[in-house]
Amino acid sequence: MAFTLNEISLLVIALFVGLLLGLIMSGRGKYKRLWRDEQMAHRQTIRERDARVAAAPANVRDDPNGRDDLSRIRGISAKDAAALHEAGYHRYDQVGAMTDEQQAALEARLGREPGTIEREEWRTQARLLENGKVREHERRYLEV
C-alpha cells in the first residue's frame, strides 16, 4: 500500500494537531484554575473599590473640575452623564434642583419618554447623594 505525498502531509498535520491538543489538555485544569483565580481577584478588587467609594464623603469630588459622578444615579448611563455634562448639569445639587421645564427639555435631549426622570426619581436620588446618604440611596435604588 503506497501513500501519496498529499496523504502523508495530511497525516503529519493530523498528528501535529493531535500533539498540540494533547499538550494543551495536559495542564489538568491548570488554566481553568488560573482563570478562576483571576476572576476571584477581580471580584475582590471591585468589592474593595465599591467599599472605598461608599466610605468616601459625598462632598469629596472625584473630578478636579468639581463634577459629581452622575452615573451613580440609577437610570443614568455613562453616555447620559456625558450628555448631562454637555447640558450644564455637573453636580447632584443641580440635578436635584431641576424644574419640570428643565426636566422635560432634558428628557427630549436624551431621547427619553416624557416622565422618565420623574418615574426613575433622578431628583430624589441626586438629593440623597448630595446629602451624603449613600447607604440609603443604595438601599432604596440599587439593592434588589
Backbone bond lengths (Angstrom), bond angles and torsions (degrees), N, CA, C in turn:
res aa  C-N    CA-C-N  psi(-1)  N-CA   C-N-CA  omega(-1)  CA-C   N-CA-C  phi
1 M - - - 1.444 - - 1.524 108.29 -
2 A 1.282 115.78 121.35 1.460 120.76 -175.91 1.527 109.05 -109.01
3 F 1.327 114.51 136.56 1.467 120.21 177.78 1.523 109.07 -99.49
4 T 1.330 113.89 143.07 1.462 118.28 176.52 1.522 108.71 -84.14
5 L 1.307 115.29 168.95 1.468 120.12 179.59 1.534 111.29 -62.46
6 N 1.335 118.38 -38.06 1.468 121.81 178.81 1.520 110.95 -64.00
7 E 1.326 117.62 -41.82 1.459 120.85 179.95 1.521 111.33 -66.26
8 I 1.304 116.33 -39.94 1.468 120.40 178.81 1.527 110.28 -65.12
9 S 1.337 117.35 -43.46 1.472 120.03 179.84 1.524 110.77 -64.94
10 L 1.329 118.54 -39.11 1.467 120.90 176.97 1.520 110.62 -64.89
11 L 1.320 117.78 -39.61 1.452 121.80 178.09 1.524 111.19 -63.85
12 V 1.324 117.39 -42.46 1.464 121.72 178.07 1.533 110.05 -64.23
13 I 1.319 117.31 -42.06 1.474 120.99 178.80 1.525 109.74 -63.42
14 A 1.336 117.47 -43.82 1.467 120.97 179.38 1.523 110.62 -62.69
15 L 1.311 117.92 -41.73 1.457 120.94 177.81 1.532 111.23 -64.55
16 F 1.321 117.00 -40.94 1.461 121.12 179.14 1.526 110.73 -64.26
17 V 1.341 117.53 -43.49 1.467 121.40 178.34 1.527 109.68 -63.34
18 G 1.331 117.36 -41.91 1.457 120.90 177.73 1.515 111.88 -61.91
19 L 1.317 117.11 -42.83 1.463 121.62 177.55 1.523 110.55 -62.07
20 L 1.317 115.96 -44.38 1.455 121.04 -179.71 1.527 111.05 -62.90
21 L 1.311 117.58 -45.89 1.463 120.88 177.81 1.529 111.13 -63.38
22 G 1.315 117.15 -38.91 1.457 120.59 177.38 1.512 112.21 -61.83
23 L 1.327 116.55 -41.96 1.461 120.10 178.18 1.525 111.91 -65.72
24 I 1.310 116.08 -38.66 1.468 119.96 179.55 1.520 110.07 -66.06
25 M 1.305 117.41 -42.93 1.465 121.16 -175.97 1.522 112.57 -79.06
26 S 1.306 118.15 -14.73 1.460 119.77 -176.50 1.522 112.36 -75.30
27 G 1.335 118.74 -1.76 1.449 121.30 178.43 1.513 112.59 -68.36
28 R 1.336 117.47 -10.34 1.466 123.92 178.97 1.517 111.32 50.82
29 G 1.312 116.42 46.07 1.460 121.14 175.52 1.515 114.08 84.51
30 K 1.327 116.73 7.74 1.459 119.84 -178.03 1.522 110.83 -58.99
31 Y 1.320 116.91 -45.56 1.465 119.87 -177.70 1.522 111.46 -70.22
32 K 1.326 116.11 -34.07 1.460 119.62 177.20 1.531 109.85 -65.74
33 R 1.330 116.79 -41.40 1.467 120.28 177.63 1.527 110.46 -64.34
34 L 1.329 116.83 -42.34 1.464 119.77 178.31 1.525 111.07 -61.88
35 W 1.328 116.66 -40.42 1.459 120.84 179.17 1.524 110.40 -64.66
36 R 1.344 116.98 -44.01 1.473 120.08 178.08 1.518 111.24 -62.16
37 D 1.331 116.98 -43.15 1.463 120.28 178.69 1.521 111.11 -61.06
38 E 1.322 116.21 -40.51 1.460 120.31 178.60 1.527 110.86 -65.04
39 Q 1.328 117.22 -40.75 1.455 120.65 178.84 1.531 111.01 -65.19
40 M 1.333 117.21 -41.54 1.463 120.73 179.08 1.527 110.81 -64.75
41 A 1.327 117.10 -41.30 1.463 120.57 177.96 1.525 110.60 -63.50
42 H 1.328 116.62 -38.90 1.465 120.49 178.57 1.531 110.54 -64.15
43 R 1.333 116.52 -45.72 1.473 119.82 179.08 1.526 111.10 -61.12
44 Q 1.325 116.77 -40.74 1.464 120.68 179.08 1.525 110.62 -64.25
45 T 1.319 117.09 -40.59 1.457 120.86 177.97 1.524 110.87 -62.81
46 I 1.322 116.30 -41.38 1.473 120.22 178.42 1.523 110.20 -63.91
47 R 1.340 117.37 -43.32 1.470 120.33 178.88 1.528 110.98 -61.59
48 E 1.332 117.01 -42.73 1.462 120.23 179.32 1.524 110.97 -64.30
49 R 1.338 116.92 -41.16 1.459 120.34 178.48 1.525 110.92 -63.21
50 D 1.338 116.85 -43.91 1.462 120.22 179.34 1.521 111.42 -63.87
51 A 1.331 116.89 -36.81 1.464 120.14 177.84 1.524 110.91 -65.98
52 R 1.342 117.02 -40.14 1.469 120.01 177.65 1.522 111.25 -65.34
53 V 1.321 116.93 -40.45 1.467 120.70 179.49 1.524 110.15 -65.54
54 A 1.336 116.77 -42.30 1.462 120.05 -179.69 1.524 111.34 -67.24
55 A 1.335 116.70 -32.74 1.462 119.93 -178.44 1.522 112.62 -79.96
56 A 1.321 117.99 -19.18 1.462 120.94 -178.95 1.523 109.98 -71.95
57 P 1.302 117.31 140.18 1.462 119.11 177.36 1.523 111.25 -63.85
58 A 1.321 115.92 148.10 1.464 120.83 -175.74 1.523 112.26 -67.51
59 N 1.323 117.35 -26.70 1.457 118.45 -176.66 1.524 113.00 -81.71
60 V 1.345 117.57 -4.99 1.462 120.77 174.90 1.518 107.68 -80.69
61 R 1.269 117.10 122.42 1.457 122.06 -176.76 1.517 109.86 -86.18
62 D 1.339 116.24 134.62 1.456 120.94 176.06 1.521 110.37 -75.14
63 D 1.302 115.47 -30.54 1.455 121.45 -175.21 1.529 108.76 -100.99
64 P 1.322 118.27 133.56 1.465 119.33 179.25 1.530 112.75 -64.98
65 N 1.331 117.70 -15.15 1.465 120.60 178.93 1.523 111.76 -84.19
66 G 1.321 119.06 3.13 1.451 122.06 178.78 1.514 113.20 82.91
67 R 1.313 117.20 23.36 1.462 121.06 179.65 1.518 109.94 -95.96
68 D 1.316 115.79 140.44 1.458 120.97 173.18 1.523 109.17 -87.60
69 D 1.313 115.39 160.63 1.468 120.99 177.11 1.533 107.62 -82.94
70 L 1.319 116.14 90.76 1.464 120.81 -176.47 1.520 112.46 -68.21
71 S 1.332 117.67 -16.95 1.463 119.46 179.10 1.528 112.03 -72.73
72 R 1.331 118.04 -6.79 1.466 120.60 174.25 1.528 110.72 -71.77
73 I 1.311 117.08 -18.79 1.462 120.82 176.86 1.516 108.02 -76.61
74 R 1.339 116.38 126.41 1.463 119.92 -179.27 1.524 108.84 -62.86
75 G 1.318 115.89 129.48 1.451 121.59 -178.87 1.524 112.99 105.11
76 I 1.327 116.72 -11.24 1.459 120.56 178.80 1.522 107.85 -108.17
77 S 1.323 116.11 115.67 1.468 121.03 177.38 1.531 108.58 -86.19
78 A 1.314 116.17 175.02 1.466 119.98 177.65 1.525 110.59 -62.34
79 K 1.334 115.88 -36.33 1.470 120.57 177.98 1.530 110.18 -65.91
80 D 1.344 116.24 -42.08 1.466 120.06 177.82 1.527 111.10 -65.12
81 A 1.336 116.38 -38.76 1.464 119.98 178.87 1.520 110.53 -62.38
82 A 1.324 116.86 -40.05 1.466 119.93 177.53 1.524 110.72 -63.94
83 A 1.333 116.46 -40.84 1.469 119.94 177.92 1.525 110.91 -66.37
84 L 1.330 117.54 -35.97 1.463 120.75 176.44 1.528 110.41 -64.68
85 H 1.326 117.12 -40.74 1.466 119.91 177.79 1.526 110.48 -62.88
86 E 1.332 116.08 -40.91 1.465 119.52 178.04 1.528 111.10 -63.81
87 A 1.338 116.31 -32.43 1.461 120.65 -179.74 1.526 112.03 -81.06
88 G 1.347 117.54 -5.66 1.460 120.27 176.90 1.515 114.47 100.86
89 Y 1.316 118.23 8.03 1.465 121.55 177.71 1.524 107.70 -99.62
90 H 1.346 116.18 109.88 1.456 120.66 -175.33 1.525 112.99 -117.08
91 R 1.326 117.29 -21.56 1.457 120.75 -174.31 1.531 110.15 -127.96
92 Y 1.330 113.98 160.42 1.458 120.10 -179.57 1.528 111.75 -60.79
93 D 1.340 116.74 -38.02 1.462 118.56 -178.09 1.528 111.69 -64.88
94 Q 1.331 117.79 -29.96 1.466 120.59 177.25 1.530 110.73 -69.77
95 V 1.322 116.37 -40.87 1.468 119.42 178.53 1.523 109.68 -69.21
96 G 1.331 116.95 -40.13 1.452 120.63 -179.61 1.518 113.41 -66.67
97 A 1.328 117.99 -24.81 1.461 121.81 -177.42 1.524 112.75 -99.21
98 M 1.327 118.56 14.12 1.466 121.28 -179.64 1.525 111.28 -63.77
99 T 1.318 115.70 140.41 1.461 120.18 173.14 1.526 108.80 -87.23
100 D 1.334 115.61 170.37 1.466 119.47 179.23 1.527 111.68 -62.99
101 E 1.346 116.64 -36.38 1.461 119.79 178.93 1.532 110.91 -66.75
102 Q 1.322 116.02 -43.06 1.460 119.76 177.87 1.529 110.63 -63.82
103 Q 1.318 114.82 -38.46 1.461 120.07 178.88 1.528 110.37 -62.36
104 A 1.319 117.73 -45.44 1.468 121.38 179.61 1.525 111.23 -63.89
105 A 1.336 116.55 -41.35 1.460 119.89 178.72 1.526 111.11 -65.18
106 L 1.322 116.45 -38.80 1.464 120.18 179.38 1.523 111.42 -68.33
107 E 1.326 117.16 -39.33 1.466 120.40 177.01 1.527 110.51 -61.41
108 A 1.317 116.20 -40.90 1.463 119.66 178.00 1.530 110.67 -65.87
109 R 1.313 116.74 -41.10 1.465 120.80 -179.66 1.528 111.52 -64.91
110 L 1.346 116.75 -37.21 1.462 121.16 -179.66 1.525 112.89 -84.26
111 G 1.335 116.54 -7.92 1.457 120.27 -179.43 1.516 112.35 75.59
112 R 1.321 116.86 30.52 1.462 122.06 -179.60 1.521 109.92 -98.45
113 E 1.321 114.84 159.44 1.462 119.91 175.95 1.524 109.21 -69.46
114 P 1.336 117.57 147.66 1.463 119.34 177.02 1.531 110.53 -59.27
115 G 1.319 116.16 134.82 1.456 121.56 179.28 1.520 114.26 93.29
116 T 1.321 117.81 -1.30 1.465 120.84 -178.47 1.523 111.43 -64.65
117 I 1.312 117.35 -43.90 1.467 121.06 -177.69 1.523 110.03 -63.90
118 E 1.315 116.83 -40.86 1.465 120.26 178.83 1.521 110.48 -68.39
119 R 1.331 117.00 -42.23 1.464 121.41 -178.53 1.530 111.32 -64.96
120 E 1.341 117.02 -38.38 1.463 120.79 179.77 1.526 112.63 -87.36
121 E 1.325 116.43 -1.25 1.472 123.98 174.09 1.524 112.77 57.20
122 W 1.323 116.45 48.25 1.464 120.35 179.57 1.523 111.11 -62.06
123 R 1.329 116.30 -40.34 1.467 119.09 -176.66 1.532 111.13 -65.98
124 T 1.327 115.90 -42.69 1.468 119.74 178.72 1.520 110.73 -64.38
125 Q 1.318 116.62 -43.89 1.468 120.52 178.36 1.531 110.62 -61.33
126 A 1.323 116.56 -42.49 1.469 120.38 -179.44 1.529 110.76 -64.04
127 R 1.325 117.11 -39.29 1.472 119.94 178.49 1.529 110.90 -64.62
128 L 1.344 116.34 -41.46 1.471 119.73 178.14 1.523 110.94 -61.45
129 L 1.322 116.54 -46.76 1.462 120.19 -179.16 1.532 111.38 -67.61
130 E 1.326 116.88 -35.02 1.462 120.67 178.82 1.522 110.71 -64.42
131 N 1.331 116.26 -38.21 1.462 121.08 -178.51 1.522 112.96 -84.44
132 G 1.329 117.83 4.03 1.452 120.96 177.04 1.517 114.61 80.78
133 K 1.313 117.66 15.11 1.465 121.41 -179.00 1.531 109.86 -91.51
134 V 1.336 114.14 61.75 1.459 121.11 -175.30 1.521 110.50 -66.49
135 R 1.325 117.64 -43.49 1.470 121.10 -179.27 1.528 110.93 -61.33
136 E 1.312 116.64 -44.48 1.470 119.82 179.51 1.532 110.32 -64.32
137 H 1.333 116.57 -40.34 1.463 120.49 177.39 1.518 110.26 -60.48
138 E 1.328 116.84 -46.09 1.468 120.15 179.27 1.523 110.90 -62.68
139 R 1.333 116.00 -42.42 1.471 119.81 -179.00 1.525 111.26 -63.29
140 R 1.322 116.90 -42.78 1.466 120.11 -175.26 1.517 113.69 -80.80
141 Y 1.326 117.65 -33.32 1.460 119.13 -169.37 1.529 115.33 -118.46
142 L 1.320 117.99 -23.53 1.458 118.31 -174.76 1.515 113.80 -105.81
143 E 1.322 117.92 -30.87 1.456 120.21 179.26 1.508 109.83 -79.74
144 V 1.316 114.07 139.41 1.477 119.24 -178.74 1.489 110.06 -103.42
